[in-house]
Amino acid sequence: MEQLEQIFEYLRDYNIISVAVRLMLSVILGGLIGMERGRRGRAAGLRTHILVCLGAAMASLLGVFVTKELEISSDASRIAAQVISGIGFLGAGTIVIKGRFRVSGLTTAAGLWATAAIGLALGYAFFEGALIAAFLTVVTITILSHFEARIYRKNARASIYIELSSVTAVNATSAMLTTEYHAIDLQVTPPRSGIQNHVGFEATVYLGILKISEEELIKQVSEKPDVVFVLESV
């Protein structure tokens, strides 16, 4: 334990070995987080997380370099502080709205933000905090994702748009959706196709109650009488 503390103390000194270790750790820890995101096919994967963590570490190292080596009277955390606000623009690019009740990419965006914070910690030689944070981040986006899915599966819902061939089919379709699918928030809308005599119909269905996927729901409703097509409502 004492030897480990001595190693950490040595690496907290500002020297070429310490800088190399901090940057290498940022690549490793950023890569560990990015591997899981990449495996799931997310927009920000292995390379993105590595570059975010590496860039954040470099930003904090630059602040230290300016104050220690160049002896410029400045706050060493000023440059690094911009990373926290700036990473939001990158994270926003991974968020995609899929329908009325589905937003994809929030976990990836939060992971990028956490990865940047880990990189900053490494740049300032806060190795203990960076290692613990990286471990907890990996646990959160891997193990807890399965736990979260089980909890929220029962409350999963979808909003669908149905185009009917005639306005006379509205009552029958409404009764079918209410009886077979326990649909709520039913409302008639103008037809999205623009075809005369067609009518639009929107409804919300709780998938967890029916124990089916949104794709299966759309397929089943598409096969009903007078239904022209079915889409995920946005």
C-alpha positions in Angstrom: 0.0 0.0 0.0 2.8 2.3 0.9 4.6 1.6 -2.4 1.4 2.3 -4.3 1.1 5.7 -2.6 4.7 6.5 -3.5 4.0 5.6 -7.1 0.9 7.9 -7.1 2.9 10.7 -5.5 5.7 10.4 -8.2 3.1 10.4 -11.0 1.6 13.6 -9.5 4.8 15.5 -10.2 4.8 17.3 -13.5 7.4 15.4 -15.7 7.5 13.6 -19.0 6.8 10.2 -17.5 3.8 11.5 -15.5 2.4 13.2 -18.6 2.8 10.0 -20.7 1.1 7.9 -18.0 -1.8 10.3 -17.6 -2.4 10.4 -21.4 -2.0 6.6 -21.7 -4.5 6.0 -18.9 -7.0 8.3 -20.6 -6.8 6.2 -23.8 -7.3 3.0 -21.8 -10.1 4.2 -19.6 -11.9 6.0 -22.4 -11.5 2.9 -24.6 -13.1 0.7 -21.9 -16.2 2.9 -21.9 -16.3 3.3 -25.6 -16.0 -0.5 -26.3 -19.4 -1.1 -24.8 -21.1 1.8 -26.7 -19.4 0.6 -29.9 -20.6 -3.0 -29.3 -24.1 -1.8 -29.2 -23.7 0.2 -32.4 -24.0 3.6 -30.9 -23.0 6.8 -32.8 -20.1 7.4 -30.3 -18.0 4.3 -30.0 -14.5 3.3 -29.1 -12.5 6.0 -31.0 -14.9 8.8 -30.0 -14.7 8.0 -26.3 -10.9 7.6 -26.5 -10.5 11.0 -28.2 -12.9 12.7 -25.7 -11.0 11.3 -22.7 -7.6 12.0 -24.2 -8.6 15.6 -25.2 -10.0 16.3 -21.8 -6.8 15.0 -20.2 -4.7 17.2 -22.5 -6.8 20.2 -21.7 -6.2 19.9 -18.0 -2.5 19.2 -18.6 -2.3 22.3 -20.7 -3.6 24.4 -17.8 -0.9 22.9 -15.5 1.7 23.5 -18.2 0.7 27.2 -18.6 0.9 27.9 -14.9 3.9 25.8 -13.9 6.2 25.8 -16.9 5.4 29.1 -18.6 4.8 30.7 -15.2 1.8 32.6 -16.5 -0.4 33.9 -13.7 -3.7 32.1 -14.5 -6.2 29.7 -13.2 -4.9 26.2 -14.1 -8.5 24.9 -14.4 -9.7 27.6 -16.8 -9.0 25.7 -19.9 -10.3 22.4 -18.5 -13.5 24.1 -17.4 -14.4 24.7 -21.0 -14.4 21.0 -21.7 -17.4 20.4 -19.4 -19.5 22.9 -21.2 -18.1 22.2 -24.7 -18.7 18.4 -24.5 -22.4 19.1 -24.4 -22.4 20.0 -28.1 -20.8 16.6 -28.9 -23.2 14.8 -26.7 -26.2 16.5 -28.3 -25.2 15.1 -31.6 -25.7 11.5 -30.4 -29.3 12.1 -29.2 -32.0 11.1 -31.6 -35.8 11.4 -31.1 -37.6 8.2 -32.2 -41.3 8.7 -31.9 -43.2 10.5 -29.2 -42.1 8.4 -26.3 -38.6 7.2 -27.4 -35.4 9.2 -27.2 -32.2 7.4 -28.1 -28.6 8.4 -27.3 -29.0 10.0 -23.9 -26.9 7.3 -22.2 -24.2 7.7 -24.8 -24.3 11.5 -24.4 -24.0 11.1 -20.6 -21.2 8.6 -21.1 -19.3 11.1 -23.2 -19.7 13.7 -20.4 -18.5 11.3 -17.8 -15.6 10.2 -20.0 -14.5 13.9 -20.3 -14.6 14.3 -16.5 -12.5 11.2 -16.2 -10.0 12.6 -18.6 -9.8 15.9 -16.7 -9.2 14.0 -13.5 -6.3 12.1 -15.1 -4.8 15.3 -16.4 -4.8 16.7 -12.9 -3.3 13.4 -11.6 -6.4 12.5 -9.6 -5.8 8.8 -10.4 -7.8 7.3 -7.6 -11.0 9.2 -8.6 -10.5 8.6 -12.3 -10.1 4.8 -11.9 -13.1 4.5 -9.6 -15.2 6.7 -11.8 -14.2 4.7 -14.9 -15.1 1.4 -13.1 -18.5 2.7 -12.0 -19.2 4.2 -15.5 -18.6 0.8 -17.1 -20.7 -1.0 -14.5 -23.5 1.6 -15.1 -23.7 1.2 -18.9 -23.3 -2.6 -18.9 -24.8 -4.3 -15.9 -27.3 -1.7 -15.0 -28.7 -1.5 -18.5 -30.1 -5.0 -18.2 -31.6 -4.1 -14.8 -33.2 -0.9 -16.1 -34.7 -2.7 -19.1 -36.5 -5.2 -16.8 -37.9 -2.4 -14.7 -39.2 -0.2 -17.5 -40.3 -3.0 -19.9 -43.7 -3.1 -18.3 -44.3 0.6 -18.9 -43.0 0.7 -22.5 -45.5 2.3 -24.8 -45.7 3.4 -28.5 -47.6 6.0 -30.3 -48.7 4.9 -33.8 -50.3 6.6 -36.8 -52.8 4.7 -38.8 -54.1 5.7 -42.2 -57.6 4.4 -43.0 -59.1 4.1 -46.5 -62.4 5.8 -45.4 -63.8 7.9 -42.7 -66.5 5.3 -42.1 -63.8 3.0 -40.8 -63.0 5.2 -37.8 -65.5 3.8 -35.4 -64.6 0.2 -36.1 -60.9 0.9 -35.9 -61.3 2.8 -32.6 -63.3 -0.1 -31.1 -60.7 -2.6 -32.4 -57.8 -0.7 -30.9 -59.6 -0.2 -27.6 -60.7 -3.8 -27.2 -57.7 -5.7 -28.6 -54.8 -3.4 -27.7 -56.2 -1.3 -24.8 -55.2 1.9 -26.8 -55.6 5.3 -25.3 -55.4 8.9 -26.6 -57.2 8.1 -29.8 -57.7 10.9 -32.2 -58.6 11.5 -35.8 -56.0 13.6 -37.9 -55.7 14.7 -41.5 -54.2 12.0 -43.8 -50.5 12.2 -44.1 -50.6 10.7 -47.6 -52.8 13.6 -48.8 -55.1 11.1 -50.6 -58.7 12.3 -50.8 -61.2 10.4 -48.6 -58.4 8.9 -46.5 -58.3 9.7 -42.8 -55.5 9.6 -40.3 -55.9 8.0 -36.9 -53.4 8.2 -33.9 -53.4 6.1 -30.8 -51.1 5.2 -27.9 -50.6 1.6 -26.9 -48.8 0.1 -23.8 -46.5 -2.5 -25.2 -45.6 -3.9 -21.8 -49.2 -4.9 -21.1 -49.5 -6.7 -24.5 -46.0 -8.1 -24.3 -45.2 -7.4 -27.9 -42.7 -5.1 -29.6 -43.5 -2.0 -31.5 -42.6 -3.7 -34.8 -45.0 -6.5 -34.0 -47.7 -4.1 -33.1 -47.4 -2.2 -36.4 -47.4 -5.5 -38.3 -50.6 -6.7 -36.6 -52.5 -3.4 -37.0 -51.4 -3.1 -40.7 -53.3 -6.4 -41.4 -56.6 -5.1 -40.1 -59.5 -4.2 -42.4 -59.5 -0.7 -44.0 -56.0 0.0 -42.8 -53.8 1.4 -45.6 -50.5 1.7 -43.6 -49.2 2.1 -40.1 -46.3 4.2 -38.9 -44.6 5.1 -35.7 -46.1 8.5 -34.7 -43.7 11.4 -34.3 
